[in-house]
C-alpha cells in the first residue's frame, strides 16, 4: 500500500472508531434517552466492524507473548462464582459430569464431557487480555480450538452466529450469554480454554470452560460455558443485542 493511501485509511478508521467510542460516554448523557441517539450508535458500531474487518485479514493473529511476559497477577473480573446449586455440585465433582453441547443450526449436534474435550488436539497461546475498564494482563491459555468442534457438528448454510450460554446468572436471575460471528469460530486463536497458566481454570476465572476470543475486549470472553447454539439471528435471544453485556449497552463488536 502506498504511504498516502495508508495514511488516508488510518485517518478514516480513527474517525469511525471515534464515533463508536461514544458508547463509553453515553451512559453519562441524556442522549441515551433520545429516540435517535441509540440508532446512531448502532450504525457507528456496524461501520466500525465493517472497517476493522476490511483492514484486518480474517486470519490475523492477536499478538502472542513469551513465558517471561506472563503477568504475576491475572485479575478475575466480572462474575467470579455462578453461585448456583447446580454449579456447586459440578464443582464438588471436579466437573466430571460437566457437558458442553453444540446444537442449533448444525447437521450433527454433539456433546462432549470436559475429559473428552481435553483429549482433542489443544492450542496454547500467551495473549494479552484487555478489559473495557482500562486494565490489561497477559496469560497463558490452553484449550480446544472451537473451529475443530465446528468441523465436527457441520454448521448449516444459514448459521451466522455462535451463541455461548453460561452457567452463571446475575442478581435478578438473568443468565449470562455471549455471541460471536460463526466465521470467527474458525480463527485459530478462538478457543474454549480449560487451563490458565498451565493449571486448570479456577472458579473466579471461569472453570471449567471459558471462551477466549483474543482479538476482542475482555467482556466477550464468556465464562462457565455450557452450550454453544448456532443461530441465524440474535434478535430473539436475551435482549436481542447478542450478549448479556451488550443488552446493557456495550458494543457487540469489540475488536481491538
C-alpha positions in Angstrom: 0.0 0.0 0.0 1.3 3.5 -0.9 2.1 5.7 2.1 -0.5 8.3 1.2 -3.2 5.7 0.8 -2.2 4.1 4.1 -2.4 7.4 5.9 -5.9 8.0 4.5 -7.1 4.6 5.6 -5.8 5.1 9.1 -7.4 8.5 9.3 -10.7 7.1 8.2 -10.5 4.2 10.7 -9.7 6.6 13.5 -12.7 8.7 12.7 -15.1 5.7 12.7 -13.7 4.4 16.0 -14.2 7.9 17.5 -17.9 7.8 16.7 -18.3 4.3 18.0 -16.4 5.2 21.1 -19.4 7.4 22.1 -20.9 4.3 23.6 -18.5 4.5 26.5 -19.7 8.0 27.3 -23.4 7.6 26.5 -24.3 6.3 29.9 -23.4 9.7 31.4 -25.6 11.7 29.0 -29.3 12.2 28.4 -28.7 11.4 24.8 -29.3 7.8 25.6 -32.9 8.6 26.4 -33.5 10.1 22.9 -35.1 8.3 20.1 -32.3 8.9 17.6 -29.0 8.5 19.5 -29.1 4.7 20.1 -29.8 4.2 16.4 -26.8 6.4 15.6 -24.6 4.4 17.9 -25.8 1.2 16.3 -24.9 2.5 12.9 -21.5 3.6 14.1 -20.8 0.2 15.6 -21.7 -1.5 12.3 -19.4 0.9 10.4 -16.6 0.2 12.9 -17.0 -3.5 12.4 -17.1 -3.2 8.7 -14.0 -1.0 8.6 -12.0 -3.2 11.0 -12.8 -6.3 9.1 -11.9 -4.6 5.8 -8.4 -3.6 7.0 -7.7 -6.7 9.1 -7.2 -10.1 7.5 -9.6 -12.7 8.8 -6.8 -14.9 10.0 -4.7 -12.1 11.5 -3.4 -13.2 15.0 -3.5 -11.2 18.2 0.0 -10.7 19.4 1.4 -13.6 21.3 4.0 -13.3 24.1 6.6 -15.4 25.8 6.6 -17.1 29.2 8.6 -14.2 30.7 5.8 -11.8 29.8 3.0 -13.6 31.8 1.5 -11.3 34.4 2.2 -12.1 38.1 -1.5 -11.5 38.8 -4.3 -12.1 36.3 -7.4 -10.3 37.7 -10.6 -12.2 37.9 -13.1 -9.7 36.7 -16.9 -9.7 36.4 -18.8 -12.6 37.9 -16.4 -14.7 39.9 -18.7 -17.6 41.0 -22.0 -18.7 39.4 -23.3 -19.3 43.0 -26.0 -21.8 41.9 -26.6 -25.2 43.5 -26.1 -26.9 40.1 -22.7 -25.3 39.6 -21.6 -26.1 43.2 -22.5 -29.7 42.6 -20.3 -29.7 39.4 -17.5 -28.1 41.4 -17.8 -30.8 44.1 -17.4 -33.5 41.4 -14.4 -31.7 39.9 -16.6 -31.1 36.8 -16.6 -34.9 36.0 -20.2 -34.6 34.8 -19.9 -31.2 33.0 -21.0 -31.4 29.4 -20.6 -29.0 26.5 -23.4 -29.1 23.9 -23.1 -27.7 20.4 -26.6 -27.5 18.9 -28.8 -25.3 16.8 -28.3 -24.9 13.1 -25.9 -27.8 12.7 -26.0 -31.1 10.8 -24.8 -33.2 13.7 -25.5 -31.9 17.2 -22.8 -33.1 19.6 -21.9 -33.0 23.3 -18.5 -33.5 25.0 -17.6 -34.1 28.6 -14.7 -32.0 29.9 -12.5 -35.1 29.8 -13.4 -35.7 26.2 -12.6 -32.1 25.2 -9.2 -32.5 26.8 -8.5 -35.5 24.6 -8.9 -33.4 21.5 -5.9 -31.5 20.0 -5.2 -28.4 22.1 -3.8 -25.0 21.4 -1.8 -22.9 23.9 -1.4 -19.2 23.5 0.0 -16.4 25.6 -2.0 -13.3 24.9 -3.0 -10.0 26.5 -6.5 -9.6 27.9 -7.7 -6.0 27.6 -10.6 -5.0 29.9 -13.0 -2.3 29.0 -12.4 -0.9 32.5 -8.8 0.0 31.4 -6.6 -2.7 32.7 -4.8 -5.5 30.9 -3.0 -8.7 31.8 -1.0 -11.4 30.0 -2.0 -15.0 30.5 -1.2 -18.4 29.1 -4.4 -20.1 27.9 -4.8 -23.8 26.8 -7.9 -25.2 25.3 -9.7 -26.7 22.3 -10.0 -24.7 19.1 -13.7 -24.0 18.5 -13.2 -24.4 14.8 -12.4 -28.1 15.4 -15.7 -28.5 17.1 -17.5 -26.7 14.3 -16.0 -29.2 11.8 -17.5 -32.0 13.8 -21.0 -30.6 14.0 -21.1 -29.2 10.5 -22.9 -25.8 10.6 -25.9 -25.4 8.2 -25.7 -22.8 5.4 -28.0 -20.4 7.2 -26.0 -20.4 10.5 -24.4 -16.9 11.1 -23.7 -16.7 14.8 -22.5 -18.8 17.7 -24.2 -18.1 21.0 -22.4 -19.2 24.2 -24.7 -19.9 27.1 -23.1 -19.8 30.6 -23.8 -21.3 34.0 -23.8 -18.0 35.9 -26.7 -15.6 36.4 -27.0 -12.1 37.7 -28.7 -10.9 40.9 -32.0 -11.0 39.2 -31.6 -14.5 37.8 -30.8 -13.4 34.2 -28.4 -15.9 32.6 -25.2 -14.7 31.1 -24.6 -15.3 27.4 -22.3 -14.1 24.6 -22.1 -14.4 20.9 -19.6 -14.1 18.0 -19.9 -14.4 14.3 -19.7 -18.0 13.1 -16.8 -17.1 10.9 -14.8 -16.1 14.0 -15.2 -19.6 15.5 -12.7 -20.7 12.9 -10.0 -18.2 13.8 -7.0 -20.2 15.2 -7.0 -18.2 18.5 -10.7 -18.7 19.2 -10.6 -21.5 21.8 -12.5 -22.9 24.7 -9.9 -22.7 27.4 -9.7 -25.1 30.3 -6.3 -24.0 31.6 -4.8 -20.7 32.7 -1.0 -20.5 33.2 -0.7 -24.3 32.9 -3.2 -25.2 35.7 -6.9 -25.9 35.4 -9.1 -22.9 35.4 -10.3 -21.9 38.9 -13.8 -20.7 39.6 -13.1 -16.9 39.5 -11.6 -17.3 36.0 -14.4 -19.3 34.6 -13.9 -23.0 35.3 -14.2 -25.3 33.7 -14.6 -23.7 30.2 -14.1 -20.1 29.1 -14.2 -18.6 25.7 -11.0 -16.9 24.5 -11.7 -14.6 21.6 -8.4 -12.9 21.5 -9.0 -10.1 19.0 -11.8 -8.6 21.1 -12.2 -7.0 24.5 -12.4 -8.9 27.8 -16.2 -8.8 28.2 -16.5 -11.0 25.1 -14.6 -13.8 26.9 -17.6 -15.7 28.4 -17.0 -17.8 31.5 -18.6 -21.1 32.6 -19.6 -22.1 29.1 -22.1 -25.0 28.9 -23.7 -24.7 25.5 -23.0 -23.3 22.1 -26.0 -22.7 19.9 -25.7 -21.8 16.2 -28.4 -19.4 15.0 -29.3 -17.2 12.0 -30.3 -14.2 14.1 -29.7 -12.8 17.5 -32.9 -10.8 17.7 -34.9 -13.3 19.8 -32.1 -14.1 22.3 -32.0 -12.3 25.6 -32.4 -8.6 24.9 -31.6 -9.1 21.2 -28.2 -7.4 21.2 -26.1 -10.5 21.2 -24.9 -10.8 24.7 -25.6 -10.1 28.4 -23.3 -7.0 28.4 -24.5 -5.9 25.0 -28.0 -5.9 26.4 -26.7 -3.4 29.0 -25.3 -1.1 26.3 -21.9 -2.5 25.4 -21.0 -2.9 21.8 -21.4 -6.3 20.2 -18.3 -5.9 18.0 -15.5 -5.1 20.4 -12.5 -5.6 18.1 -9.0 -4.4 19.3 
